[in-house]
Amino acid sequence: MTPVIRTLAEVSALTAALLVPALVLLFVFSTALWVYEDAKLQYERGTPVVLSVSTFEVATPKAWFLGCLLAWLVFFPLYLKGRKS
């Protein structure tokens, strides 16, 4: 069996391939955490950020956090929009 010898280019490509998804996950988690903290502050002030669509409602900081964590592309812009109104 021959040993695997990697070139610097192969190692760099592998590192980038692992680093990019990790950075994306870190970004999503960080912004979801910010949403939680901000939603909690808004809730404590008596001005919660609420999203209502038919019977579906997002009104608590935990719900906003989970929404942003699981479906960031949908919930993060909705949170920002709801926060401004």
NUBA-163668 format. One record per atom (N, C-alpha, C): residue number from 0; atom name; z, y negated, x negated. Coordinates in Angstrom, 2 decimals, decimal comma. Atoms other than C-alpha are relative to their C-alpha. Example, Ala and Ser with C-alpha at 12.3 -4.5 7.8 and 13.67 -1.06 7.14 Angstrom:
<atoms>
<atom n="0" atom="N" up="0,00" north="1,19" east="-0,89"/>
<atom n="0" atom="CA" up="7,80" north="4,50" east="-12,30"/>
<atom n="0" atom="C" up="0,00" north="-1,20" east="-0,90"/>
<atom n="1" atom="N" up="-0,06" north="1,19" east="0,82"/>
<atom n="1" atom="CA" up="7,14" north="1,06" east="-13,67"/>
<atom n="1" atom="C" up="0,73" north="-1,09" east="0,77"/>
</atoms>
This chain:
<atoms>
<atom n="0" atom="N" up="0,00" north="1,16" east="-0,83"/>
<atom n="0" atom="CA" up="0,00" north="0,00" east="0,00"/>
<atom n="0" atom="C" up="0,00" north="-1,24" east="-0,89"/>
<atom n="1" atom="N" up="0,09" north="1,20" east="0,83"/>
<atom n="1" atom="CA" up="-0,95" north="-3,39" east="-1,42"/>
<atom n="1" atom="C" up="0,96" north="-1,07" east="0,53"/>
<atom n="2" atom="N" up="-0,91" north="1,06" east="-0,44"/>
<atom n="2" atom="CA" up="1,54" north="-6,26" east="-1,36"/>
<atom n="2" atom="C" up="-0,79" north="-1,15" east="0,63"/>
<atom n="3" atom="N" up="0,63" north="1,14" east="-0,67"/>
<atom n="3" atom="CA" up="0,73" north="-9,21" east="0,86"/>
<atom n="3" atom="C" up="0,26" north="-1,24" east="-0,83"/>
<atom n="4" atom="N" up="-0,12" north="1,23" east="0,77"/>
<atom n="4" atom="CA" up="0,03" north="-12,29" east="-1,18"/>
<atom n="4" atom="C" up="-0,56" north="-1,13" east="0,85"/>
<atom n="5" atom="N" up="0,42" north="1,13" east="-0,83"/>
<atom n="5" atom="CA" up="-0,14" north="-15,53" east="0,76"/>
<atom n="5" atom="C" up="-0,31" north="-1,20" east="-0,89"/>
<atom n="6" atom="N" up="0,34" north="1,23" east="0,71"/>
<atom n="6" atom="CA" up="-1,84" north="-18,62" east="-0,48"/>
<atom n="6" atom="C" up="0,82" north="-1,13" east="0,59"/>
<atom n="7" atom="N" up="-0,72" north="1,17" east="-0,48"/>
<atom n="7" atom="CA" up="-0,28" north="-22,03" east="-0,09"/>
<atom n="7" atom="C" up="-0,56" north="-0,48" east="1,33"/>
<atom n="8" atom="N" up="0,62" north="0,42" east="-1,25"/>
<atom n="8" atom="CA" up="-2,77" north="-22,85" east="2,66"/>
<atom n="8" atom="C" up="0,43" north="0,89" east="1,15"/>
<atom n="9" atom="N" up="-0,44" north="-0,92" east="-1,05"/>
<atom n="9" atom="CA" up="-1,80" north="-19,73" east="4,63"/>
<atom n="9" atom="C" up="1,45" north="-0,27" east="0,39"/>
<atom n="10" atom="N" up="-1,40" north="0,29" east="-0,27"/>
<atom n="10" atom="CA" up="1,90" north="-20,53" east="4,31"/>
<atom n="10" atom="C" up="0,13" north="-1,32" east="0,76"/>
<atom n="11" atom="N" up="-0,04" north="1,30" east="-0,67"/>
<atom n="11" atom="CA" up="1,30" north="-24,16" east="5,35"/>
<atom n="11" atom="C" up="-0,46" north="0,12" east="1,45"/>
<atom n="12" atom="N" up="0,50" north="-0,19" east="-1,35"/>
<atom n="12" atom="CA" up="-0,72" north="-23,08" east="8,38"/>
<atom n="12" atom="C" up="1,02" north="0,74" east="0,86"/>
<atom n="13" atom="N" up="-1,02" north="-0,75" east="-0,72"/>
<atom n="13" atom="CA" up="1,97" north="-20,60" east="9,39"/>
<atom n="13" atom="C" up="1,19" north="-0,89" east="0,33"/>
<atom n="14" atom="N" up="-1,12" north="0,91" east="-0,22"/>
<atom n="14" atom="CA" up="4,69" north="-23,20" east="8,97"/>
<atom n="14" atom="C" up="-0,32" north="-1,00" east="1,09"/>
<atom n="15" atom="N" up="0,40" north="0,96" east="-1,03"/>
<atom n="15" atom="CA" up="2,76" north="-25,73" east="11,07"/>
<atom n="15" atom="C" up="-0,08" north="0,68" east="1,37"/>
<atom n="16" atom="N" up="0,12" north="-0,73" east="-1,26"/>
<atom n="16" atom="CA" up="2,09" north="-23,09" east="13,72"/>
<atom n="16" atom="C" up="1,38" north="0,26" east="0,61"/>
<atom n="17" atom="N" up="-1,36" north="-0,20" east="-0,52"/>
<atom n="17" atom="CA" up="5,84" north="-22,51" east="14,04"/>
<atom n="17" atom="C" up="0,71" north="-1,32" east="0,25"/>
<atom n="18" atom="N" up="-0,69" north="1,28" east="-0,10"/>
<atom n="18" atom="CA" up="6,93" north="-26,11" east="13,60"/>
<atom n="18" atom="C" up="-0,40" north="-0,79" east="1,24"/>
<atom n="19" atom="N" up="0,46" north="0,80" east="-1,14"/>
<atom n="19" atom="CA" up="4,82" north="-27,71" east="16,33"/>
<atom n="19" atom="C" up="0,65" north="0,45" east="1,31"/>
<atom n="20" atom="N" up="-0,69" north="-0,39" east="-1,24"/>
<atom n="20" atom="CA" up="6,16" north="-25,59" east="19,23"/>
<atom n="20" atom="C" up="1,50" north="-0,31" east="-0,03"/>
<atom n="21" atom="N" up="-1,43" north="0,30" east="0,12"/>
<atom n="21" atom="CA" up="9,71" north="-26,05" east="17,91"/>
<atom n="21" atom="C" up="0,26" north="-1,49" east="0,25"/>
<atom n="22" atom="N" up="-0,16" north="1,44" east="-0,22"/>
<atom n="22" atom="CA" up="9,26" north="-29,83" east="17,87"/>
<atom n="22" atom="C" up="-0,23" north="-0,37" east="1,46"/>
<atom n="23" atom="N" up="0,25" north="0,25" east="-1,42"/>
<atom n="23" atom="CA" up="7,82" north="-29,81" east="21,39"/>
<atom n="23" atom="C" up="1,22" north="0,41" east="0,83"/>
<atom n="24" atom="N" up="-1,19" north="-0,45" east="-0,71"/>
<atom n="24" atom="CA" up="10,79" north="-27,78" east="22,65"/>
<atom n="24" atom="C" up="1,19" north="-0,93" east="-0,23"/>
<atom n="25" atom="N" up="-1,07" north="0,94" east="0,32"/>
<atom n="25" atom="CA" up="13,20" north="-30,11" east="20,88"/>
<atom n="25" atom="C" up="-0,18" north="-1,31" east="0,77"/>
<atom n="26" atom="N" up="0,30" north="1,22" east="-0,75"/>
<atom n="26" atom="CA" up="11,48" north="-33,13" east="22,48"/>
<atom n="26" atom="C" up="0,30" north="0,17" east="1,48"/>
<atom n="27" atom="N" up="-0,24" north="-0,25" east="-1,43"/>
<atom n="27" atom="CA" up="11,58" north="-31,60" east="25,97"/>
<atom n="27" atom="C" up="1,50" north="0,11" east="0,28"/>
<atom n="28" atom="N" up="-1,44" north="-0,15" east="-0,20"/>
<atom n="28" atom="CA" up="15,24" north="-30,61" east="25,61"/>
<atom n="28" atom="C" up="0,72" north="-1,34" east="-0,14"/>
<atom n="29" atom="N" up="-0,64" north="1,30" east="0,23"/>
<atom n="29" atom="CA" up="16,19" north="-34,04" east="24,24"/>
<atom n="29" atom="C" up="-0,22" north="-0,95" east="1,17"/>
<atom n="30" atom="N" up="0,27" north="0,89" east="-1,12"/>
<atom n="30" atom="CA" up="14,47" north="-35,93" east="27,05"/>
<atom n="30" atom="C" up="0,68" north="0,51" east="1,27"/>
<atom n="31" atom="N" up="-0,71" north="-0,56" east="-1,16"/>
<atom n="31" atom="CA" up="15,94" north="-33,57" east="29,66"/>
<atom n="31" atom="C" up="1,49" north="-0,34" east="-0,08"/>
<atom n="32" atom="N" up="-1,40" north="0,37" east="0,19"/>
<atom n="32" atom="CA" up="19,38" north="-34,24" east="28,20"/>
<atom n="32" atom="C" up="0,21" north="-1,49" east="0,28"/>
<atom n="33" atom="N" up="-0,07" north="1,43" east="-0,30"/>
<atom n="33" atom="CA" up="18,72" north="-37,99" east="28,35"/>
<atom n="33" atom="C" up="-0,05" north="-0,23" east="1,52"/>
<atom n="34" atom="N" up="0,11" north="0,12" east="-1,46"/>
<atom n="34" atom="CA" up="17,67" north="-37,62" east="32,00"/>
<atom n="34" atom="C" up="1,33" north="0,37" east="0,64"/>
<atom n="35" atom="N" up="-1,30" north="-0,41" east="-0,55"/>
<atom n="35" atom="CA" up="20,92" north="-35,78" east="32,73"/>
<atom n="35" atom="C" up="1,04" north="-1,10" east="-0,17"/>
<atom n="36" atom="N" up="-0,99" north="1,04" east="0,26"/>
<atom n="36" atom="CA" up="23,06" north="-38,45" east="31,09"/>
<atom n="36" atom="C" up="-0,28" north="-1,26" east="0,82"/>
<atom n="37" atom="N" up="0,36" north="1,19" east="-0,76"/>
<atom n="37" atom="CA" up="21,16" north="-41,29" east="32,75"/>
<atom n="37" atom="C" up="0,21" north="0,22" east="1,50"/>
<atom n="38" atom="N" up="-0,19" north="-0,31" east="-1,42"/>
<atom n="38" atom="CA" up="21,18" north="-39,60" east="36,17"/>
<atom n="38" atom="C" up="1,49" north="0,05" east="0,35"/>
<atom n="39" atom="N" up="-1,44" north="-0,03" east="-0,20"/>
<atom n="39" atom="CA" up="24,91" north="-39,02" east="35,80"/>
<atom n="39" atom="C" up="0,57" north="-1,42" east="0,07"/>
<atom n="40" atom="N" up="-0,44" north="1,40" east="0,00"/>
<atom n="40" atom="CA" up="25,45" north="-42,70" east="35,01"/>
<atom n="40" atom="C" up="-0,42" north="-0,70" east="1,29"/>
<atom n="41" atom="N" up="0,49" north="0,59" east="-1,25"/>
<atom n="41" atom="CA" up="23,30" north="-43,77" east="37,97"/>
<atom n="41" atom="C" up="0,81" north="0,53" east="1,19"/>
<atom n="42" atom="N" up="-0,77" north="-0,63" east="-1,07"/>
<atom n="42" atom="CA" up="25,18" north="-41,33" east="40,22"/>
<atom n="42" atom="C" up="1,40" north="-0,60" east="0,08"/>
<atom n="43" atom="N" up="-1,36" north="0,57" east="0,04"/>
<atom n="43" atom="CA" up="28,56" north="-42,68" east="39,10"/>
<atom n="43" atom="C" up="0,01" north="-1,45" east="0,45"/>
<atom n="44" atom="N" up="0,10" north="1,39" east="-0,44"/>
<atom n="44" atom="CA" up="27,39" north="-46,25" east="39,78"/>
<atom n="44" atom="C" up="-0,26" north="-0,12" east="1,50"/>
<atom n="45" atom="N" up="0,27" north="0,01" east="-1,43"/>
<atom n="45" atom="CA" up="26,55" north="-45,27" east="43,34"/>
<atom n="45" atom="C" up="-1,46" north="-0,23" east="0,34"/>
<atom n="46" atom="N" up="1,44" north="0,15" east="-0,22"/>
<atom n="46" atom="CA" up="22,78" north="-45,57" east="42,89"/>
<atom n="46" atom="C" up="-0,73" north="1,22" east="-0,56"/>
<atom n="47" atom="N" up="0,63" north="-1,21" east="0,55"/>
<atom n="47" atom="CA" up="21,62" north="-41,98" east="42,37"/>
<atom n="47" atom="C" up="-1,52" north="-0,05" east="0,12"/>
<atom n="48" atom="N" up="1,45" north="-0,13" east="-0,05"/>
<atom n="48" atom="CA" up="18,00" north="-41,25" east="41,62"/>
<atom n="48" atom="C" up="-0,29" north="1,23" east="0,85"/>
<atom n="49" atom="N" up="0,23" north="-1,08" east="-0,96"/>
<atom n="49" atom="CA" up="16,77" north="-39,14" east="44,54"/>
<atom n="49" atom="C" up="-1,50" north="0,16" east="0,23"/>
<atom n="50" atom="N" up="1,39" north="-0,35" east="-0,32"/>
<atom n="50" atom="CA" up="13,44" north="-37,39" east="45,07"/>
<atom n="50" atom="C" up="0,03" north="0,91" east="1,22"/>
<atom n="51" atom="N" up="0,07" north="-0,81" east="-1,21"/>
<atom n="51" atom="CA" up="12,72" north="-36,08" east="48,57"/>
<atom n="51" atom="C" up="-1,46" north="0,21" east="0,38"/>
<atom n="52" atom="N" up="1,33" north="-0,37" east="-0,46"/>
<atom n="52" atom="CA" up="9,56" north="-34,23" east="49,53"/>
<atom n="52" atom="C" up="0,20" north="1,07" east="1,06"/>
<atom n="53" atom="N" up="-0,22" north="-0,90" east="-1,13"/>
<atom n="53" atom="CA" up="9,75" north="-32,62" east="52,96"/>
<atom n="53" atom="C" up="1,45" north="0,50" east="-0,03"/>
<atom n="54" atom="N" up="-1,37" north="-0,52" east="0,04"/>
<atom n="54" atom="CA" up="12,80" north="-30,32" east="52,74"/>
<atom n="54" atom="C" up="0,51" north="0,17" east="-1,43"/>
<atom n="55" atom="N" up="-0,38" north="-0,12" east="1,41"/>
<atom n="55" atom="CA" up="12,87" north="-30,32" east="48,92"/>
<atom n="55" atom="C" up="0,62" north="-1,31" east="-0,46"/>
<atom n="56" atom="N" up="-0,68" north="1,20" east="0,46"/>
<atom n="56" atom="CA" up="15,37" north="-32,76" east="47,40"/>
<atom n="56" atom="C" up="0,63" north="0,22" east="-1,36"/>
<atom n="57" atom="N" up="-0,65" north="0,01" east="1,31"/>
<atom n="57" atom="CA" up="16,46" north="-33,51" east="43,85"/>
<atom n="57" atom="C" up="0,87" north="-1,25" east="-0,01"/>
<atom n="58" atom="N" up="-0,89" north="1,15" east="-0,11"/>
<atom n="58" atom="CA" up="19,54" north="-35,71" east="43,90"/>
<atom n="58" atom="C" up="1,16" north="0,01" east="-1,01"/>
<atom n="59" atom="N" up="-1,13" north="-0,08" east="0,92"/>
<atom n="59" atom="CA" up="22,07" north="-34,50" east="41,32"/>
<atom n="59" atom="C" up="-0,49" north="-0,02" east="-1,44"/>
<atom n="60" atom="N" up="0,38" north="-0,02" east="1,41"/>
<atom n="60" atom="CA" up="22,06" north="-34,93" east="37,55"/>
<atom n="60" atom="C" up="-0,38" north="1,40" east="-0,49"/>
<atom n="61" atom="N" up="0,33" north="-1,37" east="0,42"/>
<atom n="61" atom="CA" up="22,07" north="-31,13" east="37,12"/>
<atom n="61" atom="C" up="-1,38" north="0,42" east="0,49"/>
<atom n="62" atom="N" up="1,33" north="-0,35" east="-0,53"/>
<atom n="62" atom="CA" up="19,02" north="-30,75" east="39,35"/>
<atom n="62" atom="C" up="-1,09" north="-0,71" east="-0,78"/>
<atom n="63" atom="N" up="0,99" north="0,72" east="0,80"/>
<atom n="63" atom="CA" up="17,16" north="-33,44" east="37,42"/>
<atom n="63" atom="C" up="-0,14" north="0,63" east="-1,39"/>
<atom n="64" atom="N" up="0,04" north="-0,65" east="1,32"/>
<atom n="64" atom="CA" up="18,10" north="-31,76" east="34,12"/>
<atom n="64" atom="C" up="-0,80" north="1,29" east="0,06"/>
<atom n="65" atom="N" up="0,72" north="-1,28" east="-0,12"/>
<atom n="65" atom="CA" up="16,90" north="-28,34" east="35,27"/>
<atom n="65" atom="C" up="-1,48" north="-0,22" east="0,30"/>
<atom n="66" atom="N" up="1,39" north="0,30" east="-0,30"/>
<atom n="66" atom="CA" up="13,73" north="-29,82" east="36,74"/>
<atom n="66" atom="C" up="-0,76" north="-0,43" east="-1,24"/>
<atom n="67" atom="N" up="0,66" north="0,48" east="1,22"/>
<atom n="67" atom="CA" up="12,92" north="-31,63" east="33,50"/>
<atom n="67" atom="C" up="-0,11" north="1,11" east="-1,04"/>
<atom n="68" atom="N" up="0,03" north="-1,09" east="0,97"/>
<atom n="68" atom="CA" up="13,78" north="-28,58" east="31,43"/>
<atom n="68" atom="C" up="-1,07" north="1,03" east="0,32"/>
<atom n="69" atom="N" up="0,93" north="-1,06" east="-0,41"/>
<atom n="69" atom="CA" up="11,62" north="-26,18" east="33,44"/>
<atom n="69" atom="C" up="-1,41" north="-0,50" east="0,30"/>
<atom n="70" atom="N" up="1,32" north="0,54" east="-0,37"/>
<atom n="70" atom="CA" up="8,77" north="-28,45" east="34,58"/>
<atom n="70" atom="C" up="-0,07" north="-1,46" east="-0,42"/>
<atom n="71" atom="N" up="-0,10" north="1,33" east="0,56"/>
<atom n="71" atom="CA" up="8,88" north="-31,48" east="32,29"/>
<atom n="71" atom="C" up="-1,15" north="-0,90" east="0,43"/>
<atom n="72" atom="N" up="1,17" north="0,82" east="-0,34"/>
<atom n="72" atom="CA" up="5,35" north="-32,69" east="33,04"/>
<atom n="72" atom="C" up="0,04" north="-0,54" east="1,42"/>
<atom n="73" atom="N" up="-0,12" north="0,44" east="-1,39"/>
<atom n="73" atom="CA" up="6,22" north="-33,00" east="36,72"/>
<atom n="73" atom="C" up="1,23" north="-0,89" east="0,18"/>
<atom n="74" atom="N" up="-1,26" north="0,66" east="-0,32"/>
<atom n="74" atom="CA" up="9,86" north="-34,06" east="36,80"/>
<atom n="74" atom="C" up="0,31" north="-1,23" east="-0,84"/>
<atom n="75" atom="N" up="-0,34" north="1,16" east="0,81"/>
<atom n="75" atom="CA" up="10,13" north="-36,48" east="33,88"/>
<atom n="75" atom="C" up="-0,68" north="-1,27" east="0,50"/>
<atom n="76" atom="N" up="0,62" north="1,22" east="-0,56"/>
<atom n="76" atom="CA" up="7,53" north="-38,95" east="35,22"/>
<atom n="76" atom="C" up="0,58" north="-0,36" east="1,38"/>
<atom n="77" atom="N" up="-0,60" north="0,28" east="-1,31"/>
<atom n="77" atom="CA" up="9,02" north="-38,59" east="38,72"/>
<atom n="77" atom="C" up="1,37" north="-0,65" east="-0,16"/>
<atom n="78" atom="N" up="-1,32" north="0,61" east="0,24"/>
<atom n="78" atom="CA" up="12,46" north="-39,39" east="37,34"/>
<atom n="78" atom="C" up="-0,17" north="-1,46" east="-0,41"/>
<atom n="79" atom="N" up="0,21" north="1,37" east="0,45"/>
<atom n="79" atom="CA" up="11,18" north="-42,48" east="35,56"/>
<atom n="79" atom="C" up="-0,44" north="-0,89" east="1,16"/>
<atom n="80" atom="N" up="0,46" north="0,77" east="-1,16"/>
<atom n="80" atom="CA" up="9,40" north="-43,64" east="38,72"/>
<atom n="80" atom="C" up="1,15" north="-0,24" east="0,97"/>
<atom n="81" atom="N" up="-1,12" north="0,12" east="-0,92"/>
<atom n="81" atom="CA" up="12,44" north="-42,96" east="40,90"/>
<atom n="81" atom="C" up="1,11" north="-0,89" east="-0,53"/>
<atom n="82" atom="N" up="-1,04" north="0,81" east="0,64"/>
<atom n="82" atom="CA" up="14,72" north="-44,70" east="38,44"/>
<atom n="82" atom="C" up="-0,29" north="-1,49" east="0,13"/>
<atom n="83" atom="N" up="0,39" north="1,42" east="-0,07"/>
<atom n="83" atom="CA" up="12,77" north="-47,96" east="38,63"/>
<atom n="83" atom="C" up="0,10" north="-0,55" east="1,41"/>
<atom n="84" atom="N" up="0,01" north="0,54" east="-1,37"/>
<atom n="84" atom="CA" up="12,77" north="-48,18" east="42,41"/>
<atom n="84" atom="C" up="1,39" north="-0,26" east="0,54"/>
</atoms>
